[in-house]
Amino acid sequence: MVEVVLRAVRVDVGSSTPLLLLEEVAGERVLPIFIGAPEATAIAYALQGIKAPRPMSHDLLGNVITALGAQLFAAEITELHENTFFANLRLLRGRDEINVSARPSDAVALALRVGAPILVNDDLMAAEGKIMDLDADEDDNDVEPPSEADLVAELREFLDSVRPEDFGQ
């Protein structure tokens, strides 16, 4: 498994769809994963440390895991099948390991909330990882990289303008 960090949540210009950019910790590859708008919002809230007055779904799941005496050991992006990414939540309860299937966006949102590592299958990263210079635009223009607040503002602007028909459903 390759450890990654969430480098950015962006909106793909061509499709107007939120996109996770997961960058390997000890390398230069980036795994892009398209996600839904609600999940992008949940991830943006986690990045900003925004606490809702009542638990959101990912907060609730983290609370349930803790209440059951377990902890999230890792969120793993495991495979790509027919243009759909799959993930697992690796939970530890005592000496038992429990694997729970999840969408990558939910796995990342939960991992961010509880401080668990995010891992990508080696073969998946080799096949789908891209070499991307995420700082190229900033380096060329001597501009500071966007802050998390700027990324959240960009995402909120997208969410304010998106319509259901934009997703072809």
C-alpha positions as CSV (number, residue, x, y, z in Angstrom):
1,M,0.0,0.0,0.0
2,V,1.1,3.6,-0.8
3,E,0.4,6.2,1.8
4,V,-1.2,9.3,0.4
5,V,-2.4,12.7,1.6
6,L,-5.3,14.7,0.4
7,R,-3.6,17.4,-1.6
8,A,-6.7,19.2,-2.9
9,V,-10.4,19.1,-3.5
10,R,-11.0,20.7,-6.9
11,V,-13.7,21.1,-9.4
12,D,-13.0,19.6,-12.8
13,V,-13.7,22.4,-15.3
14,G,-14.9,20.1,-18.1
15,S,-17.4,18.1,-16.1
16,S,-18.1,20.5,-13.2
17,T,-17.6,17.6,-10.9
18,P,-15.6,17.7,-7.6
19,L,-12.3,15.8,-7.7
20,L,-10.1,14.5,-5.0
21,L,-6.3,14.7,-5.6
22,L,-4.5,12.1,-3.4
23,E,-0.8,12.6,-3.5
24,E,1.6,9.9,-2.4
25,V,3.7,10.8,0.6
26,A,7.0,9.4,-0.6
27,G,6.7,10.1,-4.3
28,E,5.2,12.4,-6.9
29,R,2.2,10.5,-8.2
30,V,-1.3,11.8,-7.7
31,L,-4.5,9.7,-7.8
32,P,-7.4,11.7,-9.1
33,I,-10.9,10.5,-8.0
34,F,-14.2,12.1,-9.0
35,I,-16.6,12.4,-6.2
36,G,-20.1,13.7,-5.5
37,A,-20.9,17.2,-4.3
38,P,-22.2,16.2,-0.8
39,E,-19.0,14.2,-0.2
40,A,-16.9,17.1,-1.4
41,T,-18.7,19.3,1.1
42,A,-18.1,16.8,3.9
43,I,-14.4,16.6,3.1
44,A,-14.2,20.4,2.9
45,Y,-15.8,20.7,6.3
46,A,-13.3,18.2,7.7
47,L,-10.4,20.2,6.2
48,Q,-11.7,23.4,7.8
49,G,-12.4,21.7,11.1
50,I,-16.0,22.9,10.9
51,K,-18.2,21.2,13.5
52,A,-21.9,21.1,12.8
53,P,-24.3,21.6,15.8
54,R,-25.4,17.9,15.3
55,P,-23.1,15.1,14.0
56,M,-22.9,14.8,10.2
57,S,-22.9,11.3,8.8
58,H,-19.1,10.9,8.9
59,D,-19.0,12.3,12.4
60,L,-21.7,9.9,13.4
61,L,-19.8,6.9,11.8
62,G,-16.7,7.9,13.7
63,N,-18.7,8.1,17.0
64,V,-20.3,4.7,16.3
65,I,-16.9,3.1,15.7
66,T,-15.6,4.5,18.9
67,A,-18.7,3.5,20.9
68,L,-18.3,0.0,19.7
69,G,-14.7,-0.1,21.1
70,A,-13.0,0.1,17.7
71,Q,-10.8,2.5,15.9
72,L,-10.2,3.3,12.2
73,F,-6.7,1.9,11.5
74,A,-6.7,3.0,7.8
75,A,-8.8,4.1,4.9
76,E,-7.7,2.1,1.8
77,I,-8.5,2.9,-1.8
78,T,-8.4,-0.7,-3.2
79,E,-9.4,-1.0,-6.8
80,L,-11.0,0.6,-9.9
81,H,-13.7,-1.4,-11.7
82,E,-15.7,-0.1,-14.6
83,N,-14.7,3.5,-13.8
84,T,-15.7,3.2,-10.1
85,F,-13.2,3.3,-7.3
86,F,-13.6,1.0,-4.3
87,A,-12.3,1.4,-0.7
88,N,-12.2,-0.3,2.6
89,L,-12.3,0.9,6.1
90,R,-9.8,-1.1,8.2
91,L,-11.1,-1.1,11.8
92,L,-9.3,-2.5,14.8
93,R,-11.3,-3.8,17.8
94,G,-9.1,-5.3,20.4
95,R,-7.0,-7.8,18.4
96,D,-9.6,-8.2,15.7
97,E,-9.4,-6.5,12.3
98,I,-12.7,-5.7,10.6
99,N,-12.9,-4.6,6.9
100,V,-15.8,-2.6,5.8
101,S,-16.5,-1.7,2.2
102,A,-16.8,2.0,1.5
103,R,-16.8,4.7,-1.2
104,P,-13.4,6.4,-1.4
105,S,-15.0,9.8,-0.7
106,D,-16.6,8.5,2.5
107,A,-13.4,6.7,3.6
108,V,-11.3,9.9,3.0
109,A,-13.9,12.0,4.9
110,L,-13.8,9.7,7.9
111,A,-10.0,9.3,7.9
112,L,-9.6,13.1,7.9
113,R,-12.0,13.4,10.9
114,V,-10.3,10.7,13.0
115,G,-6.7,11.2,11.9
116,A,-6.3,7.8,10.2
117,P,-3.9,7.3,7.3
118,I,-5.2,7.0,3.7
119,L,-3.6,4.3,1.7
120,V,-3.8,3.3,-2.0
121,N,-3.3,-0.2,-3.4
122,D,0.2,-0.4,-5.1
123,D,-1.1,-1.8,-8.4
124,L,-3.9,0.8,-8.5
125,M,-1.4,3.7,-7.9
126,A,0.9,2.2,-10.6
127,A,-2.0,2.0,-13.1
128,E,-3.9,5.2,-12.3
129,G,-1.5,7.5,-10.6
130,K,-0.5,10.6,-12.6
131,I,2.6,12.7,-12.4
132,M,1.2,16.1,-11.8
133,D,3.0,19.3,-10.8
134,L,0.2,20.7,-8.6
135,D,2.4,23.7,-7.9
136,A,3.2,24.5,-11.5
137,D,0.7,27.4,-11.9
138,E,1.8,29.0,-8.7
139,D,5.6,28.5,-9.5
140,D,5.2,30.1,-12.9
141,N,3.5,33.1,-11.5
142,D,5.2,33.4,-8.1
143,V,1.8,33.1,-6.5
144,E,1.2,31.5,-3.1
145,P,-0.6,28.1,-3.3
146,P,-4.3,28.3,-2.6
147,S,-5.2,28.1,1.1
148,E,-7.7,25.6,2.4
149,A,-10.1,28.5,2.8
150,D,-9.7,29.4,-0.9
151,L,-10.4,25.7,-1.8
152,V,-13.5,25.6,0.4
153,A,-14.7,28.9,-1.1
154,E,-14.2,27.4,-4.6
155,L,-16.1,24.3,-3.6
156,R,-18.9,26.4,-2.1
157,E,-19.2,28.4,-5.2
158,F,-19.5,25.2,-7.2
159,L,-22.2,23.8,-4.8
160,D,-24.2,27.0,-5.1
161,S,-24.3,26.8,-8.9
162,V,-24.6,23.0,-9.5
163,R,-27.9,21.6,-10.7
164,P,-29.0,17.9,-10.7
165,E,-29.1,17.8,-14.5
166,D,-25.3,18.7,-14.5
167,F,-24.7,15.1,-13.4
168,G,-26.7,13.5,-16.2
169,Q,-29.2,11.9,-13.9
